[in-house]
Amino acid sequence: MKLKPILQLLRPHQWLKNLMLLFPPFLGGVLFEPGVLQKGIVPFVAFCLASSGTYVFNDLRDREKDRAHPRKQHRPLASGIISVPAATFLAILLFSGAIIVGWRVSPAFLMWLLAYLGLSAAYSIKLKDQPIFDIFCIASGFVFRIFAGGAAFDVRVSDWLFLTVLLLAIFLSCGKRLGEKNLLGESSAEHRKVLDDYPPGVLEGYIYISGAAVLVTYTLYVITRHRLIYTVPLCCFGLFRYILIVKRGKSGDPTDSLLKDPVMFLVGLAWVVMVGFVIYIKSL
């Protein structure tokens, strides 16, 4: 079996989402204390194994539909490059590895990891075909990562951070669905059944509502953090840019948008630099 198809199946570029495990210590101002950053390696590996396992499991279930998709037909399982038995063995190996590695972190971390795996399985089997449920399932995966990061680093996740991440994840999930609907056009329901259950304009409405809510909750989160308030315009710009990307008919996948759109990448980088400057360079 060649390495390239295996990497396509594992989707390592999606591991970028697992950096959210570092948000609690980063925003808590402890990420660069001695030994803290190294402490995040094992939890990151556990979620990378878990997320890749869910991608393999999902591709196993969707391989027939993917063969009719203009982009997904080239995936290793849909194209037949990797066999079903080989992919099944790989999924079992990844899930087992994730649980073993997660168990080494802490019981609380393992609980969030198992919750992520359980929700991902429910999504792949049933919930991805249920309108609204599918959006909240995708969004919950981001929230579970935040709480898992808090458990791994023993940092409390504030209520405002939870709400901000949840609403931002809902915003991005709606954008992902709208991007798929725009890309597939009239044949969207043939590739993803749930897209036919969203009438015209509904997903756009969800995006605008959740985007406005993100801006409010993020502002309330940073308003007591003094100079962090100056990151709010950057947050607003990023939300507007993402909506523009989706409405232009490009991919609504958050990872693709961040990696393939230079403006979004620079906005994300600028946010990290500004927040890091305010939190960690206290002498200025």
Beta strands, then each sheet from edge to edge (+ up, - down):
end
